[in-house]
Amino acid sequence: MTRKIPLTATTWHTLGTRLGVVSTAFAVAIGVMVAGAGPANASPGSPTTPSPVVTRAALDPSLVAGRGATVAFSEQEAEKAATNGTIIGPSRTAYTLPAEASGRSAVTLTAGQYVEFTLPSAANAITVRYSIPDASNGGGITSPLAVTVNGGARKTMTLTSQYSWLYNQYPFSNDPNAGLLHPDWWITECGCVPAATTPTPTVATPFRPNHFYDEQRLLLGKTYQAGDTVRLTVPAKGAATTTVDLLDSELVAAPHVVKKAANVLEFGADPSGKRDSANAFDKAIAYAKAKNLTVYVPQGTYQVNRHILVDNVTIEGAGNWYTIITGHEVTLSTPAPDGSVHTGVGFYGKDASLGGSTNVHLSGFAIEGDVRERIDTDQVNGIGGALSNSTIEGLYIQHTKVGMWFDGPMTNLSITNNVIVDQIADGLNFHTGVTNSVVSNNFIRNSGDDGLAMWSEKIADVGNTFDHNTVQTPVLANGIAIYGGTDNTVSNNLIADPIREGSAIQVGSRFGAEQFTGHLWITNNTTVRAGTYELNWNIGLGAIWFYALEKNIDADIQVVGDNFLDNTYNAIMLVADWPVKDLYSITNLHFADVKVDGTGTSVVSARAAGNATFQNVDARNVGAVGVNNCGTFHFTPAGSEFSLIDLGGNDGGGTTGPWFAAWELPNTITCDDRPPVVVPPAPSAW
């Protein structure tokens, strides 16, 4: 289903060598930040309690005002709290715990150590984002974590690594001792195609460990006030290490009750979670449709081990902290027609080939799956199928393959105020012919692939909007990705900490997507700590990057009012893959009223033919030359094949002077393929 199919080993090898035509020594920005050590802040027995430091994506909230999702919780980073543990990071080195942490830093605890957070406001619930080690042969372990408030009554969370720790090459393995999954692929670590090398090089195991973190929620049982302290302590018999990334605290409202409804309990559903309730859900849905009632799922945990088909029905829970719908991943006796070899908990509209579903309204419950490996043909998503004229609101989705995956054609779907975390693949994907739909005010963290995506495979996605969403720490690929389509909008989003082989925002002609046509508006978004390392090309990307792989990118694309903060490498990148660099180009691209605060290398890196206009693009703390313009690497006497067009007001720069200097215009070759990286200072008010 999801589409991370790498290019051939030959392609990677060609790029890996040819992109270094004009190169300098390559300093990998993701590895230059030095890890620090604790203890930090208050020590045991300290007479003072530190004031709470509330952040959004590990930033001062004032830097992202009006952008991203408005959420019910307050985020606090562990490295800003009181602890006698060890602060790890900041570091952006792939395959390390700091790199996958929010803000690229966390706190590691051993037995008896703690991290203590001061509540910034009243709360009765917390979410802990953490990592504990894998089992030696994979599969995960469990470990206790003690929770005390104000030193009082103790609760114990049972942490698990059963849903984390993937290894190896895409689509990854749960086995830390496995050999290469694809021995004919380009391997950056040895600069080779292993199958073409004699003798075949060995790769240390575990190879490329990733997806380290998971999170867990806990109702505290009473409401505590601002200034109260929540301490997380590793007991004596806990895991060898427990790494705490952050704590979210929240005041959860009382359970929502619907009295006049088809209550699933009346149809045999088991709120203890001991018995499978799938058939009871089906009966309640059938009755509700016949009587024009809402289906109500009251407080409880319900075991559902297959898809629940929804069409022309409203299903409401008591709130996503109270109504938990969970299930096992079940192996099918024979593969399904769509290629699935498993099923599991999920709410699905009818397939588009059958007309899809309409008038479906889902709200107020959690979907907690049991997906521990990535099998792209599996339909084991939280929400799936085709849903038109429908709404999805206030759900919490965890441990499914993709939180929400829609196969169109379909239209007029509204997705608002949901939390999607700890996915093995995408957070949400509009796949094939989704039109006039809105994804707004959702929070996505720790997706295993794109956080939010529109993928116009075979049929264009048209007239859709991703607005005011927050996407944090996608482990692979991008925060928001747009693959083809017509008249779509990406606006007012906050995207932070993409880890590897992607970036905050990607506009890509790839994966069989339809041509970009009409317009694409990318407006008033903020990205931070993006511009990651492209594993296969061995180069740094941009916080926003445009990739012409299968077609020209020539629609009217406007990037307006965006802020690109603390970019690991570049802020803006334009790429055509090496084998097609003379076939496809990027044109009709316009940047205006953009702010770039900090780049490890350049503001713009161009390695494609085409052109773009720039107006009122202000930059500061630029680590290398403002424009790294390689074009298509022909280095013609006429200059680079990519032209940057100055419409005025492009101010600021860094260590080498003004970023948009006259000697770089309109298409002067300034190709330094791997310039040294200068780590920028932390973002600040402009």
Buried (B, 14 or more C-beta within 10 A) or exposed (E): BBBBEBBEBEBBBBBBEEBBEBEEEBBBBBBBBEBBEBBBBBEEEEEEBBEBBBBBBBBBEEBBEEBBBEBBBBBBBBBBBBBBBBBBBBBBBBBBBBBBBBBBBBBBBBBEBBBBBBBBBEBBBBBBBBBBBBEEEBBBBEBBBBBBBEEEEEBEBEBBBBBBBBBBBBBBBBBBEBBBBBBEBBBBEEEBBBEEEEEBBEBEBBBBBBBBBBBBBBEBEEEBEEEBBBBBBBBEEBBEBBBBBBBBBBBBEEBBEBEEBBBBBEBEBBBEBEEBBBBBBBBBBBBBBEEEBBBBBBBBBBBBBBBBBBBBBBBBBBBBBBBBBBBBBBEEEEEEEEEBBBBBBBBBBBBBEEEBBBBBBBBBBBBBBBBBBBBBEBBBBBBBBBBBBBBBBBBBBBBBBBBBBBBBBBBBBBBBBBBBBBBBBBBBBBBBBBBBBBBBBBBBBBBBBBBBBBBBBBBBBBBBBBBBBBBBBBBBBBBBBBBBBBBBBBBBBBBBBBBBBBBBBBBBBBBBBBBBBEBBBBBBBBBBBBBBBBBBBBBBBBBBBBBBBBBBBBBBBBBBBBBBBBBBBBBBBBBBBBBBBEBBBBBBBBBBBBBBBBBBBBBBBBBBBBBBBBBBBBBBBBBBBBBBBBBBBEBEEEBBBBBBBBEEEBEBBBEBEBBBBEEBBEBBBBBBBBBBBBBBEBBEEE
